[in-house]
Amino acid sequence: MKLPWSDVGYELRAFACIPIRFLFWEGDEEFPAQANVLFDAGATDFIHGESVVPIASVGLDKIVRAAGVRRDRSAFPVF
């Protein structure tokens, strides 16, 4: 689902009870580009805290593939 709260933003569902939001703001003269991956506050009620990063990585891979761009793997590790 596309989100309106950034320059480019999407919400994916890792599981029915775990939404993840990927938000990106393009840089300008005043601020550098920035990206955030946001989980629901209750996500760790359903998954172990150490599972958050691999789930975010899979979601990011899906967005990058859908956009047809290359992913800089040095910035976010692959699991």
Contacts in CASP RR format, 6 or more apart in sequence:
PFRMAT RR
TARGET T0000
AUTHOR 0000-0000-0000
METHOD contacts of the structure
MODEL  1
MKLPWSDVGYELRAFACIPIRFLFWEGDEEFPAQANVLFDAGATDFIHGE
SVVPIASVGLDKIVRAAGVRRDRSAFPVF
1 10 0 8 1.000
1 11 0 8 1.000
1 12 0 8 1.000
2 9 0 8 1.000
2 10 0 8 1.000
3 9 0 8 1.000
3 10 0 8 1.000
3 11 0 8 1.000
3 21 0 8 1.000
3 23 0 8 1.000
5 23 0 8 1.000
6 23 0 8 1.000
6 24 0 8 1.000
6 25 0 8 1.000
6 36 0 8 1.000
7 24 0 8 1.000
7 25 0 8 1.000
7 26 0 8 1.000
8 23 0 8 1.000
8 24 0 8 1.000
9 21 0 8 1.000
9 22 0 8 1.000
9 23 0 8 1.000
9 24 0 8 1.000
10 21 0 8 1.000
10 22 0 8 1.000
10 63 0 8 1.000
11 19 0 8 1.000
11 20 0 8 1.000
11 21 0 8 1.000
11 22 0 8 1.000
12 19 0 8 1.000
12 20 0 8 1.000
12 22 0 8 1.000
12 59 0 8 1.000
12 62 0 8 1.000
12 63 0 8 1.000
13 19 0 8 1.000
13 20 0 8 1.000
14 20 0 8 1.000
14 55 0 8 1.000
14 58 0 8 1.000
14 59 0 8 1.000
15 46 0 8 1.000
15 47 0 8 1.000
17 46 0 8 1.000
18 39 0 8 1.000
18 40 0 8 1.000
18 43 0 8 1.000
18 46 0 8 1.000
18 47 0 8 1.000
18 55 0 8 1.000
19 39 0 8 1.000
19 40 0 8 1.000
20 37 0 8 1.000
20 38 0 8 1.000
20 39 0 8 1.000
20 55 0 8 1.000
20 56 0 8 1.000
20 59 0 8 1.000
21 36 0 8 1.000
21 37 0 8 1.000
21 38 0 8 1.000
22 35 0 8 1.000
22 36 0 8 1.000
22 37 0 8 1.000
22 38 0 8 1.000
22 59 0 8 1.000
22 60 0 8 1.000
22 63 0 8 1.000
23 35 0 8 1.000
23 36 0 8 1.000
23 37 0 8 1.000
23 38 0 8 1.000
24 33 0 8 1.000
24 34 0 8 1.000
24 35 0 8 1.000
24 36 0 8 1.000
25 31 0 8 1.000
25 33 0 8 1.000
25 34 0 8 1.000
25 35 0 8 1.000
26 33 0 8 1.000
27 33 0 8 1.000
27 34 0 8 1.000
37 56 0 8 1.000
37 60 0 8 1.000
39 52 0 8 1.000
39 56 0 8 1.000
43 52 0 8 1.000
44 52 0 8 1.000
47 55 0 8 1.000
53 77 0 8 1.000
53 79 0 8 1.000
54 79 0 8 1.000
56 76 0 8 1.000
57 76 0 8 1.000
57 77 0 8 1.000
57 78 0 8 1.000
57 79 0 8 1.000
58 79 0 8 1.000
60 71 0 8 1.000
60 76 0 8 1.000
61 71 0 8 1.000
61 78 0 8 1.000
64 70 0 8 1.000
64 71 0 8 1.000
END
